[in-house]
Amino acid sequence: MTQMFHLGWFMNFTPPDWQSEWASPDVKNWANGKFHVDMAQSMERACFDFMMIEDTVMVADAYGGTMEGSLKNAVFAPKQDPVPLAVMVAANTSKMGVVATMSTSFYPPYLLARACSTVDSIAEGRFGWNIVSSAEDRAAQNFGLTGLPEHDERYNVAEEYFDVVNQLWDSWEPDAVVMDRETNTYADYNKVRTIDFDGKYFKSRGPLNTVPSPQHRPAFFQAGASPRGRAFAAGAADAIIAVGTGTAGMKEYRDDIRARAEAAGRNPDDIKLLFVVSPTIAATEAEAIAAHQRFGQSDLFVEKALVGISSNTEIDFKQFDLDEPLPEGLTTNGERGSLEHFKRGDGTPGPKTLRQLAIAASSFGLEFIGTPGQVADQMEAVMEQVGGDGFLIHRRGLTRKYITDICDGLVPELQRRGLTRTEYTGSTLRETLGEF
């Protein structure tokens, strides 16, 4: 029997669907965060482990060499800052975790450590940090840089950054706050110390000026796909976000991460690997297939997919013929894992046209399509073959109907089978991830 698996939702603080008949009547006001708070409350009722808020900090112009593709399609822009939304979600939920993406390339380490500590206190231990090094030169140029360092060098920077912020979180001992009325002492200064960090990339005196949060440090999330990224994730992350092409590729990735974790002296069971999927749910299989085809095979979707992959990789995919295979040898200093996944398409043998690759991008390598029962069957079978640890739901063009399809259609079926949680037993996000 398949063991229980974890569920999260990977989303952006961007406009939800505003074009279809299912667009919300309040869609013009999406930037106030209320749509996403409603979403989080639906997720908490369904006992999701966490909501993860992705981020980028630029308006992309890789597709066609202009900002038109990004702004016309609302792909990567507009995009609001994830941290205030994480606070808003935490304040309007009580048990589910919330994860914000923050870049080691642009946040000063002290500022990030302080912000994470503050949000984790507000969230009462339910906050997570999605660790990214950023992949876009256009983002770097918003911070006064010409471009980003080479791909693997960014991970060298990230490793030292990770060391700095962890030392900052440890600059207060857990019991430093004594609130002793007899001696009029709020915090014992003997238990708060400087870190005097002086590394290759960063310097920080410390200590933090925030009290230790419930988790002391946030739960750590990472999405390492390249060999260098996998090594970093295996050494640092509590949970890893991945995109697999078929069960064989997913199993290979999970086995590799677990071997790397063990080699780094960690218990592989302490790392949860969640695969991004976009299930299509309907009352009948025929309706689900039709809905999937309408959503994932339209010209509008193809363009949005190409704008997205252009933004991630900084390769102009508009220059290539839609109905011809991609040229051989495409490389990037951007997101290498995203490029490799995109080029694999649906994982079947033989060359694929650019249009076919864009359409395959809607399924993230796995097509879960059907009734709640059929999709539950499919998810259970994949987890059994891969070995764990769960799935991250993701959907471009998000609607309240889709949220309902998942939270009130699919998840109850998974719960009835004993595959996903029906209650929260831990008080912190790290405890929720480590429960099974």
N, C-alpha and C positions, 0 to 999 in steps of 0.2 A: 504494500500500500504506500502511496506517495505521502511523504511527510508534509506538514504544514509549510506554507511558504509566505513570504512577506509581500506586501503591496505598497507602492508609493505612487505619486503622480508627478510627472516632470512637466512643468509649465513655464510660461513666460508672462511677465507683467506687461502684456501687449494687448491690443484690441482683440476681444473675442470675435466670433463670426458676426459680420455686419452686412453680409451680402445675401444670405439665403433666407428662405421663409421662416427659418428657426431662429433668426437673430432676435436678441432680447430687446424689449421695448426701451430699456434704459441703456442701450449699447453706447450711445453718445457720451454717457457719463462713466465709461469703464475706468477712467484714470482715477476715480475716487476710491477704487479698491473694493467696493461693495459686492460686485459680481464675484470676485475671487474669494471674499469672505463667505458668501453664500456657498460657493463651491467647497471651501474648506469644511464648513459645517456639515454638508452632505457627506464628505469624505470621512469625517469623524464618526458620524452615525454608522458608516460602513466599516469602521475600525481600521482604516488605512494607517500604516505606520507613520507616514509623513507626506507633506507637500514640499516639493523642491522647486524653487524659483530660480530659473536660469538667468544669465545676464550677459550682455555685451555693452560696450560703451562707445559706440560709433554709429554713424549712418553709412552703410556700406555703398560702395560704388564699383565693386568688382564686375558685376553683371552689366555688360555693355559699356563699361567705362563711365557710367553716370549714376546718380542717386535715384533715377527714375524707377528702376525695377524694385528697389527696396521700399521707397515711399509709396509708390502706386499700389503695391501689394501688401503693405504693412508687414514686411518681412524684416525682422531685426530692427525696425524703426517704424513708429515710435516705440520706445521701451522704457518703462519707468524703473527707478531704482528698486531693487528687491528688498533692501533692508527695512525701510518703513512699512512695506506690505507684510513682511515677516512679523513685525511687531503687531500690526493690526490683526493679522490672523491669530497670533498667539493670544492676544487679548480677547478674542471672540471664540476661542476654543479652550478646552481644559485638559485634553489628554493626548491629542495627536501632535506629532512633531512637525516643525517647520524648518526648512533648510534654505539658506540664502547663498547665492554665488558671489564670491568676493575674490578679486584677482591679486595674486602676489606680485604682479608687474606694476600695479598702480596704487594700491593702498600702502601707505607707510606701515611697517609692522606694528608699531605701538598703537596706531589708530585702529587697525583691524582688531588687535587683541583686546583693546578697550571696548570697541563696539560689540564684539562677540560676547564678552563678559557681561556687558549691560543687557543685551538682548536675551541671553540665557537666563539672567535673573528675572527679567520681565516675563519670560516664557516659563518660568519655574522649572527649568531644566529640560525644556523640550526643543532647544535650538540646535541646529547643525550648520556647519560651514562646508559648502561645496568649494573645494580648493581648485582653482584654475590659474594658469599662468598667462592666459590670453594668447590669441593666435593671429591678431590682425594688426598690420602696420598702421592702418587708419586709426585704430584705437590708440596706439602709441603716440601718434601725432597730436592727439587731443591733450596729451600730457607733456608736451614740449619735447618729445623724442622724435628722431627721424624715422625710426622703425624699431622692431623688436629684435632681441638677440636671436641667434640660431636656435632651432627647435630644442636640441638636447641641452644647450646652455641654459635655456629658460628653466629646465628642470633642476640644473645645478643651483640656480638662484632660488628656486622654490624650496629646495631641501634646506638651504641655510635659513631662509625665511621661516620655514616650519620650526626649525630649531629655536629661532629668536622668540617667536610668539609663545611657544610652549614654556620657555624659560620665564617669559613675562607672566604667564598664567600661574607659574609656580613661585613667583616672587612674593606672594602672600601664602603663608602656611594655612591649611584649612581651618585651624582654630585660632587664627590671628585676632579675630574680633571677639573680645571678651565682655564688653559692656559691663564693666565692674563698677558699681555705684560707690562702693566703699573707697576705692582708690581714684574714682573719677576718671577711669581709663576706658576709652572706647575700643582701641586696638593696641595690642602689645607690640611695641616697635621692635622688639627683639625677634618677632616672627614675620617681619616685613623687611625685605632686603633688596638692594640693587642687584642687577645681573651683570652690569659692566661688559656687555657683549661687544666684541671687536672682531668681526669676521672679514671675509673677502669682499662681501657685498653690502653688509649692514653693520651699523653701530647702534647700540641702545643702552642707555644707562639703567633705566628702570628705577624703581619698581612701577607696576601699574598703580593707578590711583583708584581702582574699582575694588570692591570687596569680592572675595571668591564667589562665583556663581554656583548654583546647585550641582552642575556637572563639573565644576572647576574649570573645564574647558569644553567647547562645544563638541558634539559628535562630528567626526570627520568623514567627508564624502569626497570622492575623486572619480575621474573618468579617464583613466589611463588606457590607451589603446596601442600606442607604439611600444616597442620594447622598453624604451626609457620611461615612458609613462606607466607601464605595467610595474616596473621596478619600484617607482615612487609610490604608487597606489598600494602595492603589496606591503610596503613598509610603514605606511602612514594611516590608511583609511580604515574606518569602521564599516563603511559600505562603498561599493564601487558600482558606477553606472556604466553599462555596456550595451552595445548593439551587436547582436549575433546574426550571422547568416545561416539559418538552419540549425538544427540541434547538434550536429557534429561540430560546427564552428563554435557554438556556445559551450559545449563540453570541453573542447580544446582550450578555450579561453579560461574557463573556470579552473580546470586542472592546472594550467600554467600559473595562474594567480596563487593558487593554494601551494604549489611547489615553491614559488618565490617567497611567499609568506613564511613557510617553514624554514627556508634557507636564511631568512632574515631574523630567525629566532622567535617568530610569532606563532600562535596557535591558528591554523588556517580557519578553524570554525569561528574565530572572532571577526572574520571579514565576511560580510554579506554581499553577494554579487547579484545585482538586479538588472534584468534585461528590458530594454525599452520596447514596448509593443503598442499597437493601436488597434484594439479589437473593434469589430463592427457587429453590433447586436441588433436583432430585430425579432419580431414575433415568429417569423418563419425563415427558413434558410434562403428561400428565393428572394424574400424582401431584403435580407441582409446582403446577399450577393449584389442585388441591384443598387443598394445604398453604397456599397463599397465601390462599385464601378462608377457611380455618379460622382463620388467624392474623389477617388484616387486616380481616375483616368481622364479627367477633363483637361482641356488645354490650359484652363486657368490654374489647375493644380500643377501641371507640368512646369509652367512658368514660375510659380511660387517655389517649387522644389529646386529649380535651377538657380533662382535668386539666392535661396538659402545655402546651397552647396557652394556657390560662388563666394558668398560672404564668409563662410567658414574657412575656405581654402585660399581665397584671394586669387582664384583662377577664373577667367572670364569664360563661362560656359555658353554664353550667347554667340561666341565666335564659331561654334561647331554646328554642323548640320544635325538637326534633330533625328533624322532617319538614317544616320550613318554611325558606325562604331566610333568611340573616342580614339584619338591618336594614342599610340603606345608611348610609354615613358613619361606620363604626366607626373610631376613632383610638386611639392609645396613646402614652404616654411611655416605654413599655417597649420590647420588641424589635419595631421597625417592620417590619424585613425578614421576621420570622417571621409577623407578622400578614398582610402582603401575600401571602406564599407560601401561607398557609393559605386565604385568601379566593379565590385562583386555582384551588384544587382540582386537578383533573387537566388543566387547561388547555383543555378543550373548551368550545365556545361555550354560552351559555345559563345561566340561574340554577341554583344547586345548593342542595340542602337542607343543613342543618348535619350530618346523618348522612353524606351523600355527601362533604362536605368532610373529615370526620373519617376516613372510610375512605380517601380519596385521600391523606391524610397518611402512610399506611403505605408508600406507594411513593415519596415524596419527588419526585413529578413524573415519575418514570420507572419503569415496571414491567418489571423484568428477571426473567422467569419461564421455567423450562424445565430441560432437561438442561444439564450443563456446556457442551456444545458449542453449544446454542442460546443460552445466556446470553452466552457468549463472542462469538458472532455479533452479538448485540444491542449489547454494549459496544463492540465494534470499530466497528460502524456509527455509533454515537453519537459516538465520538471522531473519526471521519473527518469527520463533518458539523460538529462543534463546533470542531475544530482542536487539542484537547488540554484539559487536561494530565494528567487522571487522575480516579480515583474514591476516595471515602472510604466504606468499608463501615460501616453502622450497623444495629443491630438492637435493638429493645426486646424484653425477655424473652430474654436471651442464654442459649444452651445450648452445651455442648461439642459436641453433634451439629451445630449450626449452624456453629460454628467449623471443624469437620471438613469440612462441606459446602463451605465457602469455601476453606479452606487446602489440602485434599487432593482436592477435586473441581474447583472452578472454576479456581483459580490454575494448577495444572499444565496445564490446557487452554490458558489464556492464554499460558503459557510456551512450550508446543509451537508456538504460532503466532508466537512472537517478539514478543509484545505487552507482556510485563512481564519484569522482570529475573529472571535465574536465579542471580545472584551479586552480592555487594556489592563495588564496586571502590574506594570512598572510605572514609576512616576517620572522617569526621565527618558529621553529619546534613546540614549545609549542602552538603557535597560530594555526598552521595547525591541530594539534591533537584536539584542542578545538573548531574547527569551527562548528562541528555538532556531 
